[in-house]
Amino acid sequence: MGLLTQVWAKAAPAKETTPSPPEAVILADAKPVQDVNKTAANPDTTPPATTPDKEPKEWGYDLYPERRGEAYKPRLSHILFGSEGKESIDRYKCEQNVYWCVKNGPLVKLMMGALRSSGCPMDLRRHISCEVCDPSVTGGYDPVLNQIVVCQNMAKNKSMVHGVLTHEMIHMFDYCNNDLDFRNVDHLACTEIRAANLAHCSFLSAMMQGDASPFNVKEAHQNCVKSKALASVLAVRNISHQAAVDAVERVFPKCYADLEPIGRRIRRNSTDQQKAFMEAPMYGYDVY
């Protein structure tokens, strides 16, 4: 519980009679357009801000229904075709994959050691949750509860779970070590750039995204990182495409150069993951 204590200590309320989540992680509504349409259709309706049951939702929570306290209800048509109705089995398999990654995944072990050395140790039962998510995402980081979500319906093998955990642990590491404010689009863009830079992009992935060709090999990795970060920002913030692009470009030089705590950009089908894990103690991270 050391991580949870530190996260809430960052913005502890002045009075015990008015508890609230940490100010730095009260995030914007992902889809405010829905409320605007309802108001336009019913001009006499009280605005959502003054109605308790119509307060804006937390940032990104529409992608993770169980984060809203709703029990997932599979659809009958999907049950008949076998695509839904096995949530308990999927959760068990997801938790097995998470445990395997924690014990055997080089980058996951490195990130857990880096968090522990930064004063934010992880408890698997507290800080990682397998849940049913929107099909557009494979995982997420809930800064309000300081918890990583692994989408059991999308990340169904060890490789995908390892990628999700590494990506989201980078967000957790940034929040642990910096005054990260997810309401600030520049902060959000920076942590997404770092996660894409350290955990996802390689020349092969850049080719698959269409960001690389024989004519721009030098910029392939940077273009991949920008594309991945841009998509992540747009997925969770209701801002224009140009505003998201501007935010990514503003912070890109500094955030792209920040390789903590992995220390290197990982190439696919290489020994970079193992090398990064072995080098971690040289930078003060307790990974053993």
C-alpha positions as CSV (number, residue, x, y, z in Angstrom):
1,M,0.0,0.0,0.0
2,G,3.1,2.3,-0.1
3,L,2.3,3.4,-3.6
4,L,-1.3,4.2,-2.8
5,T,-0.3,6.2,0.2
6,Q,2.3,8.3,-1.7
7,V,-0.2,9.0,-4.6
8,W,-2.9,10.3,-2.2
9,A,-0.3,12.2,-0.2
10,K,0.6,14.3,-3.2
11,A,-2.7,16.3,-2.9
12,A,-4.1,15.5,0.5
13,P,-7.2,17.7,1.2
14,A,-6.9,20.4,3.8
15,K,-10.1,19.3,5.7
16,E,-11.1,15.7,6.4
17,T,-14.8,16.7,5.9
18,T,-14.3,17.2,2.2
19,P,-12.5,14.2,0.8
20,S,-11.7,14.2,-2.9
21,P,-9.4,12.4,-5.3
22,P,-5.9,14.0,-5.8
23,E,-6.2,17.3,-7.7
24,A,-3.6,16.2,-10.2
25,V,-5.7,13.3,-11.4
26,I,-9.2,14.7,-11.6
27,L,-9.5,14.1,-15.3
28,A,-11.8,15.5,-18.0
29,D,-14.8,13.8,-19.5
30,A,-13.9,11.8,-22.5
31,K,-17.2,12.4,-24.3
32,P,-18.8,15.7,-23.3
33,V,-20.5,15.9,-26.7
34,Q,-23.2,13.5,-25.5
35,D,-24.2,15.9,-22.7
36,V,-24.3,18.9,-25.1
37,N,-26.6,17.0,-27.5
38,K,-29.0,16.2,-24.6
39,T,-29.1,19.8,-23.5
40,A,-29.7,21.0,-27.1
41,A,-32.6,18.6,-27.5
42,N,-34.1,19.6,-24.2
43,P,-33.4,23.4,-23.7
44,D,-35.5,23.4,-20.5
45,T,-33.4,20.6,-18.9
46,T,-31.1,21.6,-16.0
47,P,-27.5,21.7,-17.2
48,P,-25.5,18.6,-16.4
49,A,-23.1,20.5,-14.1
50,T,-25.9,21.2,-11.6
51,T,-27.5,17.7,-11.7
52,P,-25.8,15.2,-9.4
53,D,-26.6,12.2,-11.7
54,K,-25.3,14.0,-14.8
55,E,-21.9,15.1,-13.6
56,P,-19.1,14.6,-16.2
57,K,-17.6,11.2,-16.2
58,E,-14.0,10.7,-15.3
59,W,-11.5,10.8,-18.2
60,G,-11.5,7.6,-20.3
61,Y,-13.9,5.8,-18.0
62,D,-16.3,5.1,-20.9
63,L,-13.7,2.7,-22.3
64,Y,-13.6,0.7,-19.0
65,P,-17.2,0.0,-18.0
66,E,-16.3,-1.9,-14.8
67,R,-14.4,1.3,-13.6
68,R,-17.9,2.9,-13.3
69,G,-19.0,0.2,-10.9
70,E,-21.2,-1.5,-13.5
71,A,-21.3,-5.3,-13.8
72,Y,-20.5,-6.4,-17.3
73,K,-23.6,-7.9,-19.0
74,P,-22.8,-10.0,-22.1
75,R,-25.2,-9.8,-25.0
76,L,-27.2,-12.9,-25.9
77,S,-26.4,-12.7,-29.6
78,H,-22.6,-12.7,-28.7
79,I,-23.1,-15.5,-26.3
80,L,-24.7,-17.7,-29.0
81,F,-21.7,-17.1,-31.3
82,G,-19.2,-17.7,-28.5
83,S,-17.6,-14.3,-28.4
84,E,-18.9,-13.4,-25.0
85,G,-20.2,-15.3,-21.9
86,K,-16.7,-16.6,-20.8
87,E,-15.7,-13.6,-18.7
88,S,-14.7,-15.7,-15.7
89,I,-12.5,-17.9,-17.8
90,D,-11.0,-14.9,-19.6
91,R,-10.3,-13.2,-16.2
92,Y,-8.5,-16.4,-14.9
93,K,-6.4,-16.6,-18.1
94,C,-5.6,-12.9,-17.9
95,E,-4.4,-13.2,-14.3
96,Q,-2.3,-16.2,-15.2
97,N,-0.6,-14.2,-18.0
98,V,-0.1,-11.2,-15.6
99,Y,1.6,-13.5,-13.1
100,W,3.8,-15.1,-15.8
101,C,4.9,-11.6,-17.0
102,V,5.7,-10.5,-13.5
103,K,7.9,-13.5,-13.0
104,N,9.5,-13.8,-16.4
105,G,9.0,-10.6,-18.4
106,P,12.3,-8.6,-18.5
107,L,10.7,-5.2,-18.9
108,V,7.9,-5.8,-16.4
109,K,10.4,-7.0,-13.8
110,L,12.5,-3.9,-14.6
111,M,9.5,-1.5,-14.2
112,M,8.5,-3.1,-11.0
113,G,12.0,-2.7,-9.6
114,A,12.1,0.9,-10.8
115,L,8.8,1.6,-9.1
116,R,10.0,0.0,-5.9
117,S,13.2,1.9,-5.9
118,S,11.3,5.1,-6.5
119,G,9.2,4.5,-3.3
120,C,6.2,3.2,-5.1
121,P,6.2,-0.6,-4.7
122,M,3.5,-2.6,-6.5
123,D,1.0,-5.1,-5.1
124,L,-0.4,-7.3,-7.8
125,R,-3.7,-7.7,-6.0
126,R,-4.1,-4.0,-5.5
127,H,-2.5,-2.3,-8.5
128,I,-3.4,-4.6,-11.5
129,S,-6.9,-5.6,-12.5
130,C,-8.1,-7.8,-15.4
131,E,-11.4,-6.4,-16.7
132,V,-13.7,-6.3,-19.8
133,C,-13.0,-3.2,-21.8
134,D,-14.1,-1.4,-25.0
135,P,-12.6,-3.3,-28.0
136,S,-10.7,-0.2,-29.0
137,V,-8.2,-0.5,-26.1
138,T,-6.0,-3.3,-24.7
139,G,-5.3,-1.7,-21.3
140,G,-5.2,1.5,-19.4
141,Y,-3.9,3.3,-16.3
142,D,-6.5,4.6,-13.8
143,P,-4.7,7.5,-12.0
144,V,-7.5,8.1,-9.5
145,L,-7.2,4.6,-8.1
146,N,-3.5,4.2,-9.2
147,Q,-4.3,1.0,-10.9
148,I,-3.4,-0.7,-14.2
149,V,-6.2,-2.2,-16.2
150,V,-5.5,-5.2,-18.5
151,C,-8.3,-5.8,-20.9
152,Q,-9.0,-9.5,-20.6
153,N,-11.2,-9.5,-23.8
154,M,-8.4,-8.0,-25.9
155,A,-5.0,-8.9,-24.4
156,K,-5.3,-12.6,-24.6
157,N,-1.7,-13.8,-24.8
158,K,1.5,-13.3,-22.8
159,S,3.1,-11.1,-25.4
160,M,0.2,-8.6,-25.4
161,V,-0.1,-8.6,-21.6
162,H,3.6,-7.9,-21.3
163,G,3.3,-5.0,-23.7
164,V,0.2,-3.6,-21.8
165,L,1.9,-3.9,-18.4
166,T,5.1,-2.2,-19.6
167,H,3.2,0.6,-21.3
168,E,1.0,1.3,-18.3
169,M,3.8,0.9,-15.8
170,I,5.6,3.7,-17.6
171,H,2.6,6.0,-16.9
172,M,2.6,4.8,-13.3
173,F,6.4,5.5,-13.0
174,D,5.8,9.0,-14.4
175,Y,3.0,9.7,-12.0
176,C,5.1,8.4,-9.1
177,N,8.2,10.5,-9.9
178,N,6.7,13.7,-11.3
179,D,3.9,16.1,-10.7
180,L,2.0,14.6,-13.6
181,D,-1.4,16.3,-14.2
182,F,-3.5,14.3,-16.7
183,R,-5.8,17.3,-17.2
184,N,-2.8,19.0,-18.8
185,V,-2.7,17.8,-22.4
186,D,1.1,18.5,-22.6
187,H,1.7,16.2,-19.6
188,L,-0.6,13.5,-21.2
189,A,1.2,13.8,-24.5
190,C,4.6,13.5,-22.8
191,T,3.8,10.3,-20.9
192,E,2.3,8.8,-24.0
193,I,5.4,9.7,-26.0
194,R,7.6,8.0,-23.4
195,A,5.4,4.9,-23.3
196,A,5.4,4.5,-27.1
197,N,9.1,5.3,-27.3
198,L,10.1,2.7,-24.7
199,A,7.5,0.0,-25.1
200,H,6.1,-0.2,-28.6
201,C,7.8,1.4,-31.6
202,S,10.4,-0.4,-33.7
203,F,11.1,-0.3,-37.4
204,L,8.8,-3.3,-37.9
205,S,5.9,-1.7,-36.0
206,A,6.5,1.6,-37.9
207,M,6.2,-0.3,-41.2
208,M,2.9,-1.9,-40.0
209,Q,1.6,1.5,-39.1
210,G,2.7,3.0,-42.4
211,D,5.1,5.4,-40.8
212,A,8.3,4.0,-42.4
213,S,9.6,3.4,-45.9
214,P,13.0,3.0,-47.6
215,F,13.0,6.8,-48.0
216,N,12.6,7.8,-44.4
217,V,14.3,5.1,-42.4
218,K,16.0,7.7,-40.1
219,E,12.7,9.2,-39.0
220,A,10.8,5.9,-38.9
221,H,10.9,5.5,-35.1
222,Q,10.1,9.1,-34.3
223,N,7.1,9.0,-36.7
224,C,5.9,5.8,-35.1
225,V,6.1,7.3,-31.6
226,K,4.3,10.4,-32.7
227,S,1.5,8.4,-34.3
228,K,1.1,6.2,-31.3
229,A,1.1,9.1,-28.8
230,L,-1.3,11.1,-31.0
231,A,-3.8,8.2,-31.1
232,S,-3.6,7.7,-27.4
233,V,-4.2,11.3,-26.6
234,L,-7.2,11.5,-28.9
235,A,-8.6,8.3,-27.4
236,V,-9.0,9.8,-24.0
237,R,-9.3,13.5,-24.5
238,N,-12.1,15.3,-26.3
239,I,-9.9,17.8,-28.2
240,S,-9.4,18.6,-31.9
241,H,-6.9,16.6,-33.9
242,Q,-4.8,19.8,-34.5
243,A,-4.7,20.5,-30.7
244,A,-3.4,17.0,-30.1
245,V,-0.8,17.3,-32.8
246,D,0.4,20.6,-31.4
247,A,0.7,19.1,-27.9
248,V,2.7,16.2,-29.2
249,E,5.0,18.4,-31.2
250,R,5.5,20.9,-28.3
251,V,6.9,18.3,-25.9
252,F,8.3,15.7,-28.3
253,P,12.0,16.7,-28.2
254,K,12.3,16.6,-24.4
255,C,10.1,13.6,-23.8
256,Y,11.5,11.5,-26.7
257,A,15.0,11.9,-25.2
258,D,13.9,10.7,-21.8
259,L,14.6,7.0,-21.6
260,E,14.1,6.4,-17.8
261,P,13.9,3.9,-16.4
262,I,14.5,1.4,-19.2
263,G,17.5,3.3,-20.5
264,R,17.3,2.2,-24.2
265,R,14.8,1.9,-27.1
266,I,13.8,-1.7,-27.5
267,R,14.3,-3.3,-30.9
268,R,12.0,-6.1,-31.8
269,N,13.5,-9.6,-32.1
270,S,16.7,-8.5,-30.2
271,T,18.2,-9.0,-26.8
272,D,17.5,-5.4,-25.8
273,Q,15.0,-6.4,-23.2
274,Q,17.4,-8.6,-21.4
275,K,20.2,-6.1,-21.6
276,A,18.0,-3.4,-20.2
277,F,17.0,-5.6,-17.3
278,M,20.7,-6.5,-16.6
279,E,21.8,-2.8,-16.7
280,A,19.0,-1.6,-14.3
281,P,21.1,-2.0,-11.1
282,M,23.7,0.3,-12.7
283,Y,21.2,3.1,-12.5
284,G,20.1,2.4,-9.0
285,Y,17.0,0.2,-9.7
286,D,16.5,-2.8,-7.5
287,V,15.3,-5.5,-9.9
288,Y,16.4,-8.6,-8.0
